[in-house]
Amino acid sequence: MDDVGARLERAIDELLDRRSADSSICPSEAARAVDPQGWRDLMPDARAAAGRPRPPVGSR
């Protein structure tokens, strides 16, 4: 996994940790957190990162 993928996964984890257990996020939120100006270019990587298995909330 490249650096962008790792940064997106960390952004996803941080966003999910701040939400209630029954809430979700959009991959675009992670992309915007990583690159507010160029987030659209990150969307394929953000979708891929969002599709990878995640540890349950509270166990990260």
C-alpha positions in Angstrom: 0.0 0.0 0.0 1.3 3.4 -0.9 1.5 6.4 1.4 -1.7 7.9 0.1 -3.6 4.6 0.9 -2.1 4.6 4.4 -3.1 8.2 5.0 -6.6 7.5 3.7 -6.9 4.5 6.0 -5.8 6.6 9.0 -8.3 9.3 8.0 -11.1 6.7 7.8 -10.2 5.3 11.2 -10.1 8.8 12.8 -13.5 9.8 11.2 -15.1 6.5 12.3 -13.7 6.8 15.8 -15.4 10.2 16.2 -18.8 8.9 15.1 -21.3 6.8 17.0 -21.2 3.1 16.3 -24.3 3.2 14.2 -23.0 6.0 11.9 -21.0 5.8 8.7 -18.8 8.0 6.6 -18.4 8.7 3.0 -15.0 8.0 1.4 -15.0 11.6 0.1 -14.7 12.8 3.8 -11.4 10.9 4.1 -10.2 12.2 0.8 -11.0 15.7 1.8 -9.2 15.2 5.1 -6.1 14.0 3.3 -6.1 16.7 0.5 -8.7 19.4 0.8 -7.8 20.9 -2.6 -7.2 17.7 -4.6 -9.6 15.3 -2.9 -11.4 14.4 -6.1 -8.3 12.9 -7.6 -8.0 10.7 -4.4 -11.5 9.2 -4.8 -10.5 5.9 -6.4 -7.9 5.4 -3.6 -10.4 6.5 -1.0 -13.0 4.0 -2.2 -10.4 1.2 -2.2 -9.3 2.1 1.3 -12.9 2.2 2.5 -13.5 -1.3 1.0 -10.6 -2.9 2.9 -11.5 -4.7 6.1 -11.4 -2.5 9.2 -11.1 -3.5 12.8 -14.3 -3.0 14.8 -14.7 0.5 16.3 -13.2 0.6 19.8 -10.5 -2.0 19.0 -8.3 0.3 16.9 
